[in-house]
Amino acid sequence: MTARSTRRTAAKTRIAAVGAIAVAGTMLLTACGDQTKNNDAGGSETAKTGTGTSSPADLLPADIKSKGVIKVGSDIAYPPVEFKDKSGETVGIDPDLAAALGKELGVEFQFENGTFDTLITGLRSKRYDIAMSAMTDSKERQEGIDPETKKKVGEGVDFVDYFTAGVSIYTKKGDDQGIKTWSDLCGKKIAVQRNTVSHDLAKDESKKCAGGKKIAIEAFDTDLEAQTRIRSGGADAGSSDFPVAAYAVKTSGGGKDFQIVGDQVEAAPYGIAVAKGNDQLTKALKAAVDAIIKNGEYEKVIAKWGVEAGAVTEAKVNGGS
């Protein structure tokens, strides 16, 4: 659930810091039937674009349509993107969007909890049909390349992009220790979720630190564990996707625990991950995302969680770099 992904192409976010905090405040106040020849593996023009007379449900693979369920792998500990509420129900941006997509596709999206770094493996083993977990669409993930070794470690996945988010640094409230940028972390300790963009950024920045003052990095299975480490004074700073960092700043300790420092960086798309070769499912998901954007359901969900700055105007397949 973190810009959860491999490293993004560096880019300052479109949003100024003041606008970002305003968004954070707003966010927390609400807090397969028969297939015709035209829908074969290659797909008709309608299937490729998600436009025309066919509905998104017409594009679903027959096995998923017959089951009536899409199994979703997700690390459900990443508020407000996906998390458990006080009653134990899975809620958040992704579950709300999935519910809207389910209406278009005529199936139920069933979220299954898993650690973030095992979700793609779960797709390959067919434990899940898709992964929807604030996962950043990147070329490395598309091609199955390890971001550090640059070696191929899998067949990769396809993405249907549905949101855009940058990465933020946060510290204990009133104690930023002069941290405004990633370079200010040299000689300090940061707590992050394992195998996320924040984790990659910390490792890359540490290599640039001069005078032997590397960044001490503690990586945890979940972002919530990283937040606990910072609250206890065991780390100087944390980093996660802006919507998540903003949510933590607003809610943790009644808004008294954390503060965001500096600007967002590494703006990149979140994507719904689909195993390679499942082209019909990818096309159906793209058509469904485009449909909820067109009918206004997408806008309702994005506004509910106060993350309008990350909205997209159309779904893209493998749009990450």
N, C-alpha and C positions, 0 to 999 in steps of 0.2 A: 503495500500500500504505500510504499514510499515512492517521490519521483522515483519511484521504485523502479530501478532499472539500472542498466549500464550507463556509462557516462554520456551526457548530452552534449551537443555542440554548444559551447559557451555563448551566452547572449544575455544581456541585461533585459529584465522583463519590461513589458510595455507599461507597467504600472509604476507610478511614483510611490515612494514609501508612505506618504500621507494618504494617498488613495488606497493603498493596501490595508492600512490599519482601519480605514473607514469600512472597507469591505468586510474585515474581520468582525467589526462591531455589528454590522448588519446581519452577518451570517449567524451569529449566536443569539440573536433575539428570537429567532424562529426555531431557534434550534430544534408425414412427408407423403404425402399422397402421390398420385400419379405424376410422373415427370414427362413432359412432352419432349419432342426432339429439340425444341428450341431451348430447353432447360437442361441440356446435357452437360458433361464436365466442362466443355469449352464455354457454354453459356451463350445465350442470345444477347443482343444489345441491351434488352431490358434487364436481364440478369446482371450484366456488367455494370450498369449505371444505377440500377435501383429505381428507374423511372419507367413510365409506360403504363399499360393496363394491368400487368400482373401485380398482385399484392405481395408484401414480404412473406406471408405465410405460404404462398405458392412456390417460393424458392427453397423452402426448408427441405433437407434430405428426408427421405421417406421414413427412415428408422426413427429419427427424432420426432417427426410428426405423429407417428403411430404411438410412441411412448408418451407424448404430450409434455415432456420435461426436458429442459436443458440443465445439465449439472454444471454448477459454477464453482470452480476452485477459487478461494479467496482467503486472505489473511485478515480475519475479522477482528482487528485490534488497532484500527487506524482512523479514529474519529477526525473529521466528520465524514470521511469517504465511506467507510463501513465499520460498524462496531455494534456491540450488544448494548441495548438499553437496560434500564433497571429491571425490566421484566424478563430479560434474556432474549428478547426479539432482536434479530439482525436488522439494523436500520442504517441510514446514511444516504449519501449521494448515489453510490453505485446500486444499492438495493432499490431505491426509488426509480432510477432510470431503468433498471432491469424489469421492474413491474410494468413500466410503460412499454418497454420492448415486448414483453410477454403478451400484452394485449394486441399488439400488431401482428405477432407471429402465431397467436393462438396456442401458446404453450406456457408452462410455468417455469420460471427460473428458480432453481433450488440451490441456495448457497451452502457450500460445505467448507468448513474451516480447515486451514492448513498453514504451515509456516511459509512465508513468502518465497524463500529460496528453493522450495520443492514444488511450486505450482507448475512450472513448465515441464518438469519430470512427470507430474500427474497427468498432463495433457498427452505426453508420449505414451504413457501406460494405459490411457483411456479411462483413468479414474474420473476425469472431468471432461466435459465437452468443450468448455471454454475456461479461461481464467480472466476474472474481472476484479482487479485489486489495486487500483491506482498504479498500474504497471506502465512504465514508460516505454513507448515504441522507439526502438533504436535499431540501427543496422546490425549491430552485434547480435541482438536477440533474433532479428529476422533471419540471420545467416547461421545462428548457432555458434558464434565466436565468443571465446572467453575474453572479456575486456582487458584483462591484465596480460595474459600470455599471448593473446591474439591468435590462439590456436583454435581450430574447429573442434567443438566438444559435443555437438548435436546437430540435428537437421534443421533447427530453427523453428520459428513459428510465424504465422501471419497475424497482422493486427488490423482491427477496425478502430480507427481513432475517433474519440468522442469528446475530448476535453483537453485543455492546455493548462499546465501548472509550472511554476518556477520553484526554486529551492530557497529556503530562508534559514538564517542562523538565529538562535535565541539563547538568552542567558537568564540567570536568576534576576528577578526584578530589582532594579536599583544597584546592580553589581555587574555591569557589562565589562569591567576590567580593560576598557579601551578597545574592545573587540567591535569592529565595524565591518571588516572585510575578511575574506578567507586568509589573507596573508597575516592578519593580526592573530591568528590562532597558533602561529609558530611558537613553540615553547610552552603551549598550554594543552589541556586535555579536552577532547570532545567525545560525547556519547552519541551514537547513531544506531540506526537499525542496520543489520547486516545485509550486504548485497544490494544496497540502494544507491541512488545517485549521490546522496549525501556521503555515504561511505566511500564511494569512488573519488569524489571531490576531495575529501579529507586526505586520502592516500596520495593523490596527485599533488595537492598543495604541500604536503609534508616533504615531498622530494625536492621542492623548490626552496625550502627553508635554509637560511644561511647560518653559519656558525654553529652547526650541530644542534640547533634548537628545533628539532622535529616536532610534529604534532603527535601527542599521545592519543591514540584512538582506541576507544572501547566500543565494540560492536555487539549488539544484543539481538535476540530473536525477534523482538517487537519494539516498536517505537515507544510504547508505554513503559517498557523496562528502562529505556534510555532516559525518559523523562524522570523516572524515579531516581535514577543515578544523579541527575543534575540537582533535583530537589534536595537530596541528602548531602550535597556538597562534594560528591565524588568526581565531578567533572565541571569544567569551567563553562562549557557551552554545549548546545545540542544543535542538530540540523535535521530538517525534514521538509517535505513539500509545503509551500506556503499555506494552503488551506488547513493543513494539519497543524502547522506551527501556530497559525492564528487562532485556531480552535483551542489549543493548549493554553495559549496566552490568556484567552478570554475566560476559560472555565477552570483551569487548575488552581486550587486554593481560592476559589471565588475571584480569580483575576489577580491574585497577589503573588503568584509564584514566579512567573516568567515575563520576559519582554522580548520583542523582536528587535534585532539590531541590523542596521544596514539595509540594502536592497535585495530583492529577489535576483537570482541568477539562473542560468541554465533552463530557460523556458522551453518546454517540449511537450509533445502530446501524450496523453494517456491513451492506451489502446486495449481493446478486448482481444485477448490472445486466443488463437485457434491453431491447432496442430496443422502442419503442412499437409497438403493433399485434401483437406476438407473444404474445397473451393465453394461448394454449394452453401455450406453453413456460413462461410465468410460473406458470400453475396447476400444471403438472407439477412444477416446482421447489419450489413451496410444499408440495405434497403430499409430495415426497421429503424435504424438511427435517423436516416434521412426523413422517414415518415413522421417520427415524433418531433423532429425539428420543425417540419412543415406544419403540423397540426397544433403546435404550441405546448405540448406536454413536456417537452425538453426544457423549454423556458420556465415553466412552472416549477420544475424540480430544482433547476439552477438558482432561481430566485428564492425558493424556500430555504436553501442552505446559504444564501448570500454570497455565491461564488460566480456572479455574472461575468467577472473579468476573465474567467477561463473558458467561457462558452465558445463553441464553434458554430459555424453556419452551415456546415455539411460534413458528412462522414468521409474519411479518406482511408484507403487501404494502404498500409505500409508507408505512411507519410513521414515517419521519423527518420532522422539522419544519424 
